[in-house]
Amino acid sequence: MADVKIDRVKSSNSGILGRALSEARGHRVVLDSSSRPQLDALTNSEAFLAGVSSCGVTLIEMHAKESGVPLTGITVTIEGARRRG
């Protein structure tokens, strides 16, 4: 399994309805249910979209460096839509 990368995240309830604590590699993130967003945390949906967009940013940034392509900045905006209910 040397060519397999395994990522692990542990999530648990926080004691506040609709809020979870997630931890990976010693970093803790508070995530709120998309149906109960608060101002001090990302929702689960926002965190998912952040993972997708930040993956794109870092992949392009690293590819540009490895290819010798000058890159002064990159910004990605992503939206997700879903039916409520």
C-alpha positions as CSV (number, residue, x, y, z in Angstrom):
1,M,0.0,0.0,0.0
2,A,2.9,2.4,-0.5
3,D,1.2,4.1,-3.3
4,V,-2.0,4.8,-1.4
5,K,-2.4,8.0,0.6
6,I,-4.9,7.7,3.5
7,D,-6.4,10.8,5.1
8,R,-8.2,10.6,8.3
9,V,-10.6,13.1,9.9
10,K,-12.4,12.5,13.2
11,S,-15.7,14.4,13.8
12,S,-17.8,14.5,16.9
13,N,-20.8,16.4,18.3
14,S,-20.0,19.6,20.1
15,G,-22.9,19.7,22.5
16,I,-24.6,22.4,20.3
17,L,-27.3,21.1,18.0
18,G,-26.2,21.3,14.4
19,R,-22.5,21.9,15.2
20,A,-19.7,19.4,14.9
21,L,-16.0,19.4,15.7
22,S,-13.6,17.9,13.1
23,E,-10.0,17.2,13.7
24,A,-7.1,16.1,11.4
25,R,-3.4,16.1,12.0
26,G,-3.9,18.2,15.2
27,H,-6.0,20.9,13.5
28,R,-9.5,21.4,14.7
29,V,-12.3,22.9,12.6
30,V,-15.9,23.8,13.8
31,L,-18.5,23.0,11.1
32,D,-22.2,23.8,11.2
33,S,-25.1,22.0,9.6
34,S,-26.1,23.8,6.4
35,S,-29.6,24.1,7.9
36,R,-28.3,25.8,11.0
37,P,-25.4,28.1,9.9
38,Q,-23.8,30.4,12.5
39,L,-21.5,33.4,11.8
40,D,-18.4,31.9,13.4
41,A,-18.0,28.7,11.4
42,L,-18.3,27.3,7.9
43,T,-21.2,25.0,7.1
44,N,-20.6,21.5,5.9
45,S,-21.4,22.5,2.4
46,E,-19.0,25.5,2.5
47,A,-16.2,23.2,3.8
48,F,-16.8,20.7,1.0
49,L,-16.7,23.5,-1.6
50,A,-13.6,24.9,0.0
51,G,-11.9,21.5,-0.2
52,V,-12.7,21.3,-3.9
53,S,-11.6,24.9,-4.8
54,S,-8.5,24.8,-2.7
55,C,-7.5,21.5,-4.4
56,G,-7.7,23.3,-7.7
57,V,-5.7,26.2,-6.5
58,T,-2.8,24.1,-5.2
59,L,-2.8,21.7,-8.2
60,I,-2.5,24.6,-10.6
61,E,0.1,26.4,-8.5
62,M,2.3,23.4,-8.2
63,H,1.9,22.5,-11.9
64,A,2.9,26.0,-12.9
65,K,6.0,25.9,-10.7
66,E,7.1,22.5,-12.0
67,S,6.5,23.6,-15.6
68,G,8.3,26.9,-15.2
69,V,5.2,28.9,-15.9
70,P,5.2,32.2,-14.0
71,L,2.1,32.5,-11.8
72,T,1.6,35.7,-9.7
73,G,-1.8,34.7,-8.2
74,I,-4.8,32.5,-8.6
75,T,-8.3,32.8,-7.3
76,V,-11.1,30.2,-7.6
77,T,-14.7,30.8,-6.8
78,I,-17.1,27.9,-6.6
79,E,-20.8,27.6,-5.9
80,G,-22.9,24.7,-5.1
81,A,-26.7,24.4,-5.4
82,R,-29.0,21.7,-4.1
83,R,-32.7,21.3,-3.5
84,R,-33.8,21.9,0.1
85,G,-35.6,19.2,1.9
